[in-house]
Amino acid sequence: MKVAYFTESLPPNKDGVTKTLCRLVDTLESEKIEYKFYSPVKPDESVEWTRKVRKVPSVPFALYDYYRMGLPYFEGIFQELDAFRPDLVHIVSQTLLGCYGLKYAHKRRLPIVSSYHTHFVQYMSYYGLDMLADVGWHYLRWFHNQCQCTYAPSPSTVAELQNEGIGSVELWQRGIELDLFSPEKRSDALRNSVTSSGEPILLFVGRLVREKDLNDLIDANQLLKERGFRFKQVIIGDGPMRQELEQELPDAHFTGFLAGEELAVWYASSDLFVFPSTTETFGNVILEAFASGIPAVGVDKGGVADIITSGVDGMIALANNPGDFAEKIAFFLKDSNMSRHFGRDARFTAQKYRWDTINRKLLESYQQVISRN
């Protein structure tokens, strides 16, 4: 089997889609599946499979200039694809690059699958573009319904796409590296570097952007302080909201972007993961927290609610309700033993999400799509 991928997300990008594709490559390599990526970004030479990436011309993305949008036209890619002779085209990005992949697959009568990773339509409301939401969904219906199958990362996202008129949606979940993220990496020295009085550490990890509902995190922090709770908020990540967050949360500790071992130690050294985002299609960071042995407080909208079992490995608060979010955090702050108790169950939950199992199911779905073509 040979698969051609069209995506805007590959290293050196550091988002959840990039991580998902990197883990997929591990499975493709182990299963000896031939593949090629077409992307506006390309990993450096430290990434062994960089030779399997065809970099295409690009322009900055309007909302985030650190993302690139591919412009594959006039590059002779059709001829390169013909030489590769894919059995299947997988479109990760529903952009001009993705449209190019659609066009090629239709002309060559190849089976096409797509994957849905990011709620860009929901993001519009955070930037005063609500009026474009209907147009956005119309476009997504047009795009995904040209594919034999669309993969979504959580049951709630599958249901949402189906409700919006997108057919043939299947579940392609996400996994976690249990050897990287582990409770054994807890560091008292790291804890003491940010809190000498032993206060509980509340951790947030993610892009510092409005669509993560970070204003709710600000409000919840302030409500908890007003009630006399002592804690240390740690925020890992970067983005356009960082300056505002530093002003609104002057007692918080900001690390900037971290990855790998540095990130894993912070997870394991914290007491509770706090994540108010309503726009997640899955929530990789929840699994990272769970694998590290710490519970999470999330909200009842988006893919996060599919991972957290409220009252078992974390708590689910009402979406966009800082008061309820603060109340769920307070549940853990009132009794430090709760974090340890819930954290054990959180680690057990994470062990159910194994990349190799998840991605082999995807390859089985590929084979079924090819056989039906």
ZAMARGU-4260 file (C-alpha; in steps of 0.2 Angstrom, whole numbers, plus 5000, padded with zeros to 4 digits):
<rodrens>
0) 5000/5000/5000 | 5006/5017/4995 | 4998/5033/5003 | 5000/5051/4998 | 4997/5064/5012
5) 4993/5083/5010 | 4996/5093/5026 | 5001/5110/5032 | 5007/5102/5049 | 5024/5094/5050
10) 5039/5097/5060 | 5046/5110/5064 | 5028/5115/5068 | 5024/5109/5086 | 5005/5107/5087
15) 4994/5092/5090 | 4991/5088/5072 | 5010/5087/5069 | 5012/5075/5084 | 4998/5064/5077
20) 5006/5063/5060 | 5024/5059/5068 | 5016/5045/5078 | 5007/5039/5062 | 5024/5039/5053
25) 5031/5027/5066 | 5017/5015/5062 | 5019/5017/5043 | 5037/5013/5045 | 5035/4998/5056
30) 5021/4991/5045 | 5032/4995/5029 | 5019/5006/5021 | 5026/5017/5008 | 5021/5035/5010
35) 5025/5053/5004 | 5020/5070/5012 | 5016/5086/5002 | 5018/5100/5014 | 5023/5119/5015
40) 5035/5114/5030 | 5048/5100/5030 | 5058/5093/5045 | 5076/5096/5046 | 5089/5082/5043
45) 5088/5076/5061 | 5071/5068/5056 | 5075/5052/5046 | 5059/5053/5036 | 5062/5071/5030
50) 5067/5063/5013 | 5049/5058/5011 | 5042/5076/5012 | 5040/5086/4996 | 5040/5104/5001
55) 5028/5116/4992 | 5028/5135/4990 | 5018/5143/5004 | 5012/5160/5011 | 5008/5164/5030
60) 4991/5159/5037 | 4980/5174/5041 | 4977/5171/5059 | 4994/5164/5064 | 5009/5169/5053
65) 5019/5155/5060 | 5009/5143/5050 | 5011/5141/5032 | 4998/5138/5018 | 5004/5128/5004
70) 5002/5134/4986 | 5006/5118/4976 | 5001/5124/4959 | 5013/5125/4944 | 5025/5114/4953
75) 5024/5098/4943 | 5017/5088/4958 | 5005/5078/4947 | 5020/5070/4938 | 5029/5067/4954
80) 5013/5059/4961 | 5011/5048/4945 | 5029/5042/4948 | 5025/5037/4966 | 5008/5029/4961
85) 4998/5030/4977 | 4984/5018/4981 | 4976/5031/4992 | 4976/5050/4995 | 4974/5056/5013
90) 4970/5075/5015 | 4974/5082/5032 | 4972/5100/5028 | 4956/5107/5020 | 4965/5121/5011
95) 4972/5125/4994 | 4984/5111/4996 | 4970/5099/5001 | 4960/5104/4986 | 4975/5100/4975
100) 4975/5083/4983 | 4957/5081/4979 | 4959/5086/4961 | 4973/5074/4958 | 4964/5059/4966
105) 4948/5063/4956 | 4958/5064/4940 | 4967/5047/4943 | 4951/5040/4951 | 4960/5036/4967
110) 4951/5033/4984 | 4952/5048/4995 | 4951/5050/5014 | 4952/5065/5024 | 4954/5069/5043
115) 4947/5083/5054 | 4958/5090/5067 | 4954/5108/5071 | 4938/5117/5074 | 4942/5132/5063
120) 4924/5136/5061 | 4922/5138/5080 | 4937/5149/5080 | 4928/5162/5070 | 4918/5168/5084
125) 4933/5172/5094 | 4939/5184/5081 | 4922/5193/5077 | 4919/5182/5061 | 4903/5174/5067
130) 4894/5178/5051 | 4906/5167/5041 | 4902/5151/5051 | 4888/5145/5039 | 4900/5148/5025
135) 4913/5138/5034 | 4902/5123/5037 | 4896/5124/5019 | 4914/5123/5013 | 4918/5108/5025
140) 4903/5098/5019 | 4908/5101/5001 | 4926/5096/5004 | 4923/5081/5016 | 4909/5073/5006
145) 4920/5071/4991 | 4930/5059/5002 | 4926/5040/5005 | 4929/5043/5023 | 4933/5057/5035
150) 4942/5053/5051 | 4938/5062/5067 | 4947/5061/5084 | 4933/5059/5097 | 4915/5053/5098
155) 4909/5070/5101 | 4918/5077/5085 | 4911/5062/5075 | 4893/5066/5080 | 4896/5085/5077
160) 4902/5082/5059 | 4888/5070/5056 | 4875/5083/5062 | 4883/5096/5050 | 4879/5084/5036
165) 4896/5076/5033 | 4894/5058/5029 | 4905/5042/5032 | 4914/5049/5047 | 4925/5036/5057
170) 4934/5037/5073 | 4953/5039/5073 | 4958/5043/5091 | 4975/5049/5098 | 4987/5040/5109
175) 5000/5044/5122 | 5019/5040/5125 | 5018/5031/5142 | 5037/5030/5143 | 5039/5049/5141
180) 5025/5055/5151 | 5026/5046/5168 | 5023/5050/5187 | 5041/5044/5190 | 5047/5060/5183
185) 5041/5071/5197 | 5054/5083/5203 | 5053/5091/5220 | 5067/5103/5215 | 5057/5109/5200
190) 5042/5112/5212 | 5052/5121/5224 | 5059/5133/5210 | 5041/5140/5208 | 5033/5138/5226
195) 5044/5138/5241 | 5028/5136/5252 | 5022/5120/5244 | 5006/5126/5237 | 4998/5115/5224
200) 5003/5118/5206 | 4989/5120/5193 | 4996/5117/5176 | 4990/5123/5159 | 4998/5118/5143
205) 4994/5124/5126 | 4994/5138/5113 | 4990/5155/5121 | 4976/5160/5110 | 4958/5166/5113
210) 4950/5150/5106 | 4957/5141/5121 | 4945/5150/5132 | 4959/5157/5143 | 4949/5172/5149
215) 4939/5158/5159 | 4955/5153/5166 | 4959/5170/5171 | 4942/5173/5179 | 4943/5156/5188
220) 4960/5160/5195 | 4954/5177/5202 | 4938/5168/5210 | 4949/5155/5219 | 4961/5169/5225
225) 4946/5179/5232 | 4940/5163/5241 | 4957/5162/5250 | 4964/5147/5241 | 4983/5146/5239
230) 4990/5138/5223 | 5003/5142/5209 | 4997/5143/5192 | 5010/5137/5179 | 5007/5141/5160
235) 5017/5132/5147 | 5015/5138/5129 | 5016/5154/5119 | 5005/5164/5108 | 4997/5181/5105
240) 4988/5181/5122 | 5004/5179/5133 | 5006/5197/5137 | 4988/5199/5142 | 4989/5183/5153
245) 5005/5190/5161 | 4996/5206/5166 | 4980/5197/5172 | 4989/5183/5181 | 5005/5192/5189
250) 5008/5177/5201 | 5008/5164/5188 | 5024/5156/5181 | 5026/5156/5162 | 5039/5145/5154
255) 5036/5148/5136 | 5035/5133/5124 | 5042/5116/5131 | 5043/5099/5123 | 5050/5082/5127
260) 5058/5078/5143 | 5056/5096/5150 | 5038/5096/5147 | 5035/5078/5154 | 5044/5084/5171
265) 5032/5099/5172 | 5017/5087/5170 | 5023/5075/5183 | 5028/5089/5195 | 5011/5097/5195
270) 4995/5093/5205 | 4981/5097/5194 | 4979/5100/5175 | 4966/5114/5171 | 4960/5116/5154
275) 4945/5127/5150 | 4945/5125/5131 | 4928/5122/5122 | 4936/5120/5105 | 4946/5104/5106
280) 4942/5090/5094 | 4952/5078/5105 | 4963/5085/5119 | 4981/5078/5118 | 4986/5088/5133
285) 4973/5079/5144 | 4981/5062/5140 | 4998/5069/5143 | 4992/5074/5161 | 4984/5058/5164
290) 4999/5048/5159 | 5009/5059/5171 | 4998/5054/5185 | 4988/5070/5188 | 4970/5073/5186
295) 4962/5086/5175 | 4948/5099/5176 | 4940/5101/5159 | 4923/5107/5152 | 4908/5099/5145
300) 4910/5104/5127 | 4922/5097/5114 | 4933/5081/5114 | 4940/5084/5131 | 4923/5078/5139
305) 4926/5061/5129 | 4942/5058/5139 | 4938/5063/5157 | 4927/5053/5167 | 4920/5066/5180
310) 4923/5060/5198 | 4935/5046/5192 | 4951/5054/5184 | 4946/5072/5184 | 4931/5084/5184
315) 4920/5091/5171 | 4914/5109/5173 | 4901/5119/5163 | 4908/5126/5147 | 4912/5145/5148
320) 4907/5146/5166 | 4922/5152/5176 | 4912/5150/5193 | 4909/5131/5190 | 4927/5129/5183
325) 4934/5137/5199 | 4922/5126/5210 | 4929/5110/5201 | 4947/5116/5204 | 4942/5120/5222
330) 4937/5102/5225 | 4955/5097/5223 | 4962/5111/5232 | 4952/5107/5248 | 4960/5090/5250
335) 4977/5087/5242 | 4974/5068/5244 | 4961/5070/5230 | 4974/5074/5217 | 4984/5058/5221
340) 4969/5047/5222 | 4962/5053/5205 | 4979/5054/5198 | 4981/5035/5199 | 4965/5032/5190
345) 4970/5045/5177 | 4986/5035/5173 | 4975/5020/5171 | 4964/5029/5158 | 4980/5034/5148
350) 4985/5016/5147 | 4970/5013/5136 | 4976/5025/5122 | 4991/5017/5113 | 4997/5024/5097
355) 5001/5007/5089 | 4984/5000/5092 | 4975/5016/5086 | 4985/5018/5070 | 4984/5000/5065
360) 4965/5002/5065 | 4968/5017/5054 | 4978/5006/5042 | 4964/4993/5042 | 4952/5007/5037
365) 4963/5012/5023 | 4963/4994/5016 | 4944/4994/5017 | 4942/5010/5008 | 4954/5004/4994
370) 4945/4988/4992 | 4928/4997/4990 | 4935/5009/4976
</rodrens>
